[in-house]
């Protein structure tokens, strides 16, 4: 049986967001153990022109929920991008996962051939659903999860590759 669009995105996004939540837990614990202001970590960034940790989490959330919205045509919740604490970022991740879990597999049937048009700023691109997911949405999602990992790692949070990969689901 071929891999479905549902299998290729919803469980993948949920797993990535679950890993991101675990990374944030370690970041919060690191700040607490160091007696540091957690806001310093939440505002940390790799380069001046990149989003801070909070923005990376927000973009990972947006990328996953809007990808599923575009592919399933099930309206996604909108968030204000105002998170300033680890607790608020965890709540955003939980709300995103709740939305993703609420989209049934049948809503993504035929999504591989659905026309997806993205337009923001000077960027305009048209995709078929499978190309959109595989060449735009998933790489974009993992870019933000990886950058969040990198920010935490650079700040001294004791995380490694196995933390990024997370626990493997049981077969």
C-alpha positions as CSV (number, residue, x, y, z in Angstrom):
1,X,0.0,0.0,0.0
2,X,1.5,3.4,-0.9
3,X,2.3,6.1,1.6
4,X,-0.7,8.4,2.0
5,X,-0.4,12.2,2.2
6,X,-1.8,11.9,5.8
7,X,1.0,9.6,6.8
8,X,3.6,11.8,5.2
9,X,2.5,14.9,7.1
10,X,0.2,14.7,10.1
11,X,2.2,12.2,12.2
12,X,5.5,13.7,11.0
13,X,4.5,17.2,12.1
14,X,3.2,15.9,15.5
15,X,6.4,14.0,16.1
16,X,8.5,17.0,15.2
17,X,6.4,19.3,17.5
18,X,6.6,16.8,20.3
19,X,10.4,16.7,20.0
20,X,10.4,20.6,19.9
21,X,8.4,20.6,23.1
22,X,10.9,18.3,24.8
23,X,13.8,20.5,23.6
24,X,12.0,23.5,25.2
25,X,11.6,21.6,28.5
26,X,15.3,21.1,28.5
27,X,15.8,24.8,27.7
28,X,13.6,25.8,30.6
29,X,15.4,23.4,33.0
30,X,18.7,24.8,31.9
31,X,17.7,28.4,32.5
32,X,16.3,27.4,36.0
33,X,19.4,25.5,36.9
34,X,21.7,28.3,35.9
35,X,19.5,30.9,37.7
36,X,19.2,32.7,34.4
37,X,16.3,34.7,33.1
38,X,14.4,32.4,30.7
39,X,13.5,35.5,28.6
40,X,17.2,35.6,27.6
41,X,17.0,32.2,26.1
42,X,13.6,32.8,24.5
43,X,15.0,35.9,22.8
44,X,18.2,34.2,21.7
45,X,19.0,34.0,18.0
46,X,21.8,32.6,15.9
47,X,22.2,35.7,13.8
48,X,20.8,39.2,14.0
49,X,18.6,38.7,10.9
50,X,17.1,35.4,12.1
51,X,14.1,34.8,14.3
52,X,14.7,34.3,18.0
53,X,13.9,31.0,19.7
54,X,10.3,32.1,20.2
55,X,10.0,32.9,16.5
56,X,11.4,29.5,15.5
57,X,8.7,27.8,17.5
58,X,6.1,30.0,16.1
59,X,7.2,29.3,12.5
60,X,7.4,25.6,13.1
61,X,3.8,25.7,14.5
62,X,2.6,27.8,11.6
63,X,4.3,25.7,8.9
64,X,2.8,22.5,10.2
65,X,-0.7,23.8,10.7
66,X,-0.9,25.8,7.6
67,X,0.5,23.0,5.5
68,X,-2.2,20.7,6.8
69,X,-4.8,23.4,6.3
70,X,-3.8,23.9,2.6
71,X,-3.7,20.1,2.0
72,X,-6.9,19.2,3.9
73,X,-8.9,22.4,3.5
74,X,-9.7,22.2,7.2
75,X,-9.3,25.7,8.7
76,X,-6.4,26.0,11.1
77,X,-6.3,28.1,14.2
78,X,-4.5,31.4,14.1
79,X,-2.2,32.5,16.8
80,X,-1.0,36.0,17.6
81,X,2.8,35.3,17.8
82,X,2.9,36.9,21.3
83,X,4.5,34.0,23.2
84,X,7.2,35.3,25.6
85,X,7.6,32.4,28.0
86,X,8.4,28.7,27.8
87,X,4.9,27.9,29.2
88,X,3.3,30.0,26.4
89,X,5.4,28.3,23.7
90,X,4.4,24.9,25.1
91,X,0.8,25.9,25.0
92,X,1.2,26.9,21.4
93,X,2.8,23.6,20.5
94,X,0.0,21.7,22.3
95,X,-2.7,23.7,20.5
96,X,-1.0,23.0,17.2
97,X,-0.9,19.3,17.9
98,X,-4.5,19.3,19.0
99,X,-5.5,20.8,15.6
100,X,-3.3,18.3,13.7
101,X,-4.9,15.4,15.6
102,X,-8.3,16.7,14.7
103,X,-7.7,16.5,11.0
104,X,-8.8,13.0,9.8
105,X,-7.0,11.0,7.1
106,X,-9.9,11.2,4.8
107,X,-9.6,15.0,4.6
108,X,-6.2,14.6,2.9
109,X,-7.4,12.1,0.3
110,X,-6.5,13.4,-3.1
111,X,-4.3,16.2,-1.5
112,X,-1.3,15.1,-3.6
113,X,-2.9,16.6,-6.7
114,X,-4.5,19.6,-5.0
115,X,-3.2,22.9,-6.4
116,X,-1.4,25.0,-3.7
117,X,-0.4,28.6,-4.4
118,X,1.8,30.5,-2.1
119,X,2.2,34.2,-2.3
120,X,3.9,36.5,0.2
121,X,6.1,39.4,-0.5
122,X,7.9,38.9,-3.9
123,X,7.6,35.1,-3.5
124,X,4.9,33.4,-5.6
125,X,5.0,29.7,-6.3
126,X,2.4,27.1,-7.4
127,X,2.7,23.5,-6.4
128,X,0.8,20.3,-6.6
129,X,0.1,19.0,-3.0
130,X,2.8,16.3,-3.0
131,X,5.5,18.6,-4.2
132,X,4.3,21.3,-1.8
133,X,4.6,18.9,1.1
134,X,7.9,17.3,0.2
135,X,9.8,20.2,-1.3
136,X,8.5,23.2,0.7
137,X,6.5,22.5,3.8
138,X,8.5,19.7,5.4
139,X,11.9,21.3,4.7
140,X,10.6,24.6,6.1
141,X,9.3,22.9,9.2
142,X,12.5,21.1,9.9
143,X,14.5,24.3,9.2
144,X,12.7,26.0,12.2
145,X,12.9,22.9,14.5
146,X,16.6,22.6,13.7
147,X,17.2,26.3,14.3
148,X,15.4,26.1,17.6
149,X,17.7,23.1,18.5
150,X,20.7,25.1,17.4
151,X,19.8,28.1,19.5
152,X,19.4,26.0,22.6
153,X,22.6,24.1,21.9
154,X,24.5,27.3,21.4
155,X,23.2,28.6,24.7
156,X,24.7,25.6,26.5
157,X,21.6,23.5,26.9
158,X,22.7,19.9,27.2
159,X,21.0,18.4,24.2
160,X,22.4,16.2,21.4
161,X,21.3,14.4,18.2
162,X,19.2,11.8,20.1
163,X,17.2,14.7,21.7
164,X,16.6,16.0,18.2
165,X,15.5,12.6,16.9
166,X,13.4,12.0,19.9
167,X,12.0,8.6,21.0
168,X,11.0,6.3,18.2
169,X,7.3,5.2,18.1
170,X,6.7,1.6,18.9
171,X,5.7,-0.6,15.9
